Amino acid sequence: MPLPLPTASAGLGLRRGLIDELLAMPADAINFLECSPDNWIGVGGAHGAALRQLSERHRLTCHGLSLSLGGPDPLDRTLLQQTRAFLDLHQVQLYSEHLSYCAAGGHLYDLLPLPFTAEAVRHVAGRIAQVQDSLGRRIAVENISYYAVPAADMSEIEFITAVLAEADCDLLLDVNNVFVNACNNGYDAFDFLRRVPAHRVASLHVAGHFDEDDGFKIDTHGAPVKGVVWALLRQAYAHVGVRPTLLERDFNFPPLAELLAEVQQIRMAQADAELPEVPHG
């Protein structure tokens, strides 16, 4: 089993549209690649060969899409077995899923928010515990972007904190999602970060978003990371400490050099956060 990822590490998402460039880039350009097992389980041919080659050169982390942690349907035991085999095969030590649901009487192909209620806390925490047992490892859950709340008797951060405690799992802190949700739902992103339980944060994501003319934000993963999100990332490091951090980009791919420049911005923020404080006076 490889050593755990260093806390100061920066990664890039493994997307099929980037495969040729990822295969050609220097091995030290990133610290890890993140892939979604759901998109790679059972894949053979040229793509399967590329995955094997990339996993030999780079550590893999994994981010699931389809478990529907908060959904009403029974957990997909076949997918859980396949996911565990994939994680074991590639010696993945950091696995995450979304604090959401994506299936209800069939797959919905979207990540939908859960009610911020005590009942929802109990429901999703119980299912997360089952997933951790099935996978034989702790998992992290990601705070998703959302555009409506089904019901709420607590705030988003209160809901997330309660789920983490009851399930005894970790958090994948998506900084862009914090910013998007704060803007769209009228709360302060920096205050949200200050209330995140630091000891639960396993890793972070940053990504780009789209600004509507009326100021509404859409989480797209299809644009460069904006300055305010970089500032929020630095604030996150100040609160929770430096953690492995991924640059997410799902489409509108620029030349790889531009993505690697953003990865370097993550590394610079991590290095700055680890500098010792200079005493004054």
C-alpha positions in Angstrom: 0.0 0.0 0.0 1.5 3.4 -1.0 2.0 6.1 1.6 -0.9 8.5 2.1 -1.1 11.6 -0.1 0.9 14.5 1.4 -1.4 17.1 2.8 0.3 19.6 0.5 -0.7 18.0 -2.8 -2.5 19.3 -5.9 -4.3 17.2 -8.5 -6.3 17.2 -11.7 -9.4 15.4 -12.8 -8.9 12.4 -15.1 -11.2 13.2 -18.0 -11.3 11.3 -21.3 -11.0 14.5 -23.3 -7.6 15.1 -21.6 -6.2 11.6 -21.8 -3.6 12.2 -24.6 -2.3 15.3 -22.9 -2.2 13.6 -19.5 -0.2 10.7 -20.9 2.3 13.1 -22.4 2.8 15.5 -19.4 5.7 15.2 -17.0 5.0 12.9 -14.1 5.7 15.7 -11.5 3.3 18.2 -13.1 0.6 17.0 -10.6 0.6 15.0 -7.3 -2.5 12.9 -8.2 -5.3 12.3 -10.6 -9.0 12.0 -9.5 -11.4 9.8 -11.4 -15.0 8.6 -11.0 -15.0 4.8 -10.7 -18.5 4.8 -12.1 -17.1 5.9 -15.4 -14.2 3.5 -15.5 -15.4 0.2 -14.0 -15.2 -2.5 -16.6 -13.7 -0.2 -19.3 -11.3 -1.9 -21.6 -9.7 -1.1 -24.9 -7.6 2.0 -25.4 -9.2 3.9 -22.6 -8.7 1.0 -20.1 -5.1 0.8 -21.2 -4.7 4.5 -20.7 -6.1 4.3 -17.2 -3.7 1.5 -16.3 -0.8 3.6 -17.6 -1.8 6.7 -15.8 -2.4 4.9 -12.6 1.1 3.5 -12.7 2.5 7.0 -13.1 0.2 8.9 -10.7 -1.6 8.3 -7.5 -5.3 8.0 -7.9 -8.1 9.4 -5.8 -11.7 8.6 -6.5 -14.9 10.6 -6.5 -18.2 8.6 -7.0 -21.2 9.9 -8.8 -24.0 7.2 -8.6 -24.3 5.8 -5.1 -27.2 8.2 -4.3 -26.2 8.4 -0.6 -29.4 10.3 0.4 -31.9 8.6 -1.9 -34.9 6.5 -1.1 -33.9 3.5 -3.3 -31.9 0.7 -1.8 -28.2 1.1 -2.0 -26.7 -0.5 -5.2 -24.8 -3.4 -3.7 -23.4 -4.4 -7.1 -21.9 -1.0 -7.6 -20.6 -1.0 -4.1 -18.8 -4.3 -4.7 -17.4 -3.1 -8.1 -16.3 0.2 -6.5 -14.5 -1.6 -3.7 -12.7 -3.8 -6.2 -11.7 -0.8 -8.2 -10.4 1.1 -5.2 -8.4 -2.0 -4.0 -7.0 -2.6 -7.5 -5.7 0.9 -7.8 -4.7 1.2 -4.1 -7.0 4.3 -3.7 -6.8 5.8 -0.2 -9.1 8.8 -0.7 -12.7 8.1 -1.9 -15.5 10.5 -1.8 -19.2 10.8 -2.9 -21.8 13.5 -2.9 -24.0 14.5 0.0 -27.0 14.3 -2.3 -29.2 11.8 -4.1 -29.4 11.0 -7.8 -31.9 8.1 -7.9 -35.6 7.7 -6.9 -37.4 4.9 -8.7 -34.7 5.2 -11.4 -31.5 7.2 -12.1 -32.1 10.9 -12.4 -28.7 11.8 -13.8 -28.4 14.9 -11.5 -27.2 15.6 -8.0 -30.1 16.7 -6.0 -30.0 18.4 -2.6 -31.4 16.8 0.6 -33.7 18.5 3.0 -31.8 20.2 5.8 -33.7 18.3 8.5 -33.0 16.0 11.4 -34.8 13.2 9.6 -32.6 13.6 6.6 -29.5 13.6 8.8 -30.5 10.2 10.3 -31.4 8.7 6.9 -28.2 9.7 5.0 -25.9 9.1 7.9 -27.2 5.5 8.2 -26.6 4.9 4.5 -23.1 6.4 4.7 -22.3 4.0 7.5 -23.5 1.1 5.3 -21.3 2.3 2.4 -18.2 2.6 4.7 -18.8 -1.0 5.9 -19.3 -2.2 2.3 -16.2 -0.5 1.0 -14.1 -1.3 4.1 -12.8 2.3 4.4 -13.8 5.7 5.6 -15.3 7.9 2.9 -15.7 11.7 2.5 -18.9 13.4 1.4 -18.9 16.5 -0.7 -21.0 19.6 -0.1 -22.9 20.0 -3.3 -24.1 23.1 -5.1 -27.9 23.5 -5.0 -30.5 26.0 -6.4 -33.5 25.2 -4.1 -33.9 23.5 -0.7 -36.7 20.9 -0.4 -37.2 21.7 3.3 -35.1 23.0 6.2 -35.1 23.2 10.0 -31.4 23.9 10.1 -28.8 25.7 8.0 -26.6 24.0 5.4 -23.5 24.0 7.6 -25.5 22.7 10.6 -26.9 19.9 8.4 -23.4 18.9 7.0 -21.9 19.0 10.5 -24.6 16.8 11.9 -24.3 14.2 9.1 -20.5 14.1 9.5 -20.8 13.5 13.2 -23.6 10.9 13.0 -22.0 8.9 10.2 -18.5 9.4 11.5 -17.2 10.2 8.0 -15.0 12.9 6.5 -15.8 15.9 4.3 -14.6 16.8 0.8 -14.9 20.6 1.0 -15.8 22.0 -2.4 -14.8 25.7 -2.1 -16.5 26.8 -5.3 -19.7 25.2 -4.1 -19.5 27.2 -0.9 -19.2 30.4 -2.9 -21.9 29.6 -5.4 -24.4 28.5 -2.6 -23.5 31.6 -0.5 -24.2 34.0 -3.4 -27.4 32.2 -4.5 -28.8 31.6 -1.0 -27.8 34.7 0.9 -25.2 33.6 3.4 -21.5 34.6 4.0 -19.1 32.1 2.4 -16.2 33.1 4.8 -18.5 32.6 7.8 -19.5 29.2 6.5 -15.9 28.2 6.2 -15.2 29.2 9.8 -17.9 26.8 11.0 -16.6 23.8 9.0 -15.3 21.1 11.4 -11.6 21.2 10.5 -10.8 17.7 11.7 -13.3 16.2 9.3 -11.9 17.7 6.1 -10.0 15.1 4.1 -9.5 17.1 0.9 -10.8 20.1 -1.1 -12.0 20.9 -4.6 -11.8 24.2 -6.6 -13.6 24.8 -9.9 -14.9 27.5 -12.2 -18.5 28.7 -12.3 -20.7 30.8 -14.6 -22.1 34.2 -13.6 -25.6 35.0 -14.9 -26.4 38.6 -15.7 -28.5 38.9 -12.6 -25.7 37.7 -10.4 -27.0 34.1 -10.0 -24.1 31.6 -10.0 -24.1 28.2 -11.8 -21.6 25.6 -10.8 -20.3 24.4 -14.2 -16.7 23.1 -13.9 -16.3 24.6 -17.4 -14.3 27.8 -16.8 -11.2 29.0 -14.9 -11.3 29.4 -11.2 -12.3 32.9 -10.3 -10.3 35.2 -8.0 -12.8 35.2 -5.2 -12.7 31.4 -5.1 -8.9 31.4 -4.9 -9.2 33.8 -2.0 -11.7 31.5 -0.4 -9.4 28.5 -0.8 -6.6 30.4 1.0 -9.1 31.2 3.8 -10.0 27.5 3.9 -6.4 26.5 4.4 -6.1 29.1 7.2 -9.0 27.4 9.0 -8.7 23.6 8.3 -5.1 23.4 7.3 -3.6 22.4 4.0 -5.2 19.3 2.5 -5.0 17.5 -0.9 -6.8 19.8 -3.4 -8.2 19.0 -6.8 -8.8 21.3 -9.8 -12.0 20.3 -11.4 -12.6 20.9 -15.1 -15.2 18.8 -16.9 -15.6 20.5 -20.3 -14.4 23.6 -22.4 -10.9 22.2 -21.9 -8.1 24.8 -22.6 -4.6 23.6 -23.5 -3.3 21.5 -20.6 -0.7 24.1 -19.8 -3.5 26.4 -18.7 -4.9 23.8 -16.3 -1.5 23.0 -15.0 -1.0 26.8 -14.3 -4.1 26.6 -12.1 -2.7 23.5 -10.4 0.4 25.6 -9.7 -1.8 28.2 -8.1 -3.1 25.5 -5.7 0.5 24.6 -4.9 1.4 28.3 -4.3 -1.6 28.7 -1.9 -0.5 25.6 0.0 3.1 26.8 0.3 2.0 30.2 1.5 -0.3 28.6 4.1 2.5 26.5 5.4 4.9 29.4 5.9 5.7 30.0 9.5 4.3 33.2 11.0 6.8 36.0 11.4 6.6 37.5 14.9 6.1 41.2 15.1 7.6 43.7 17.4 
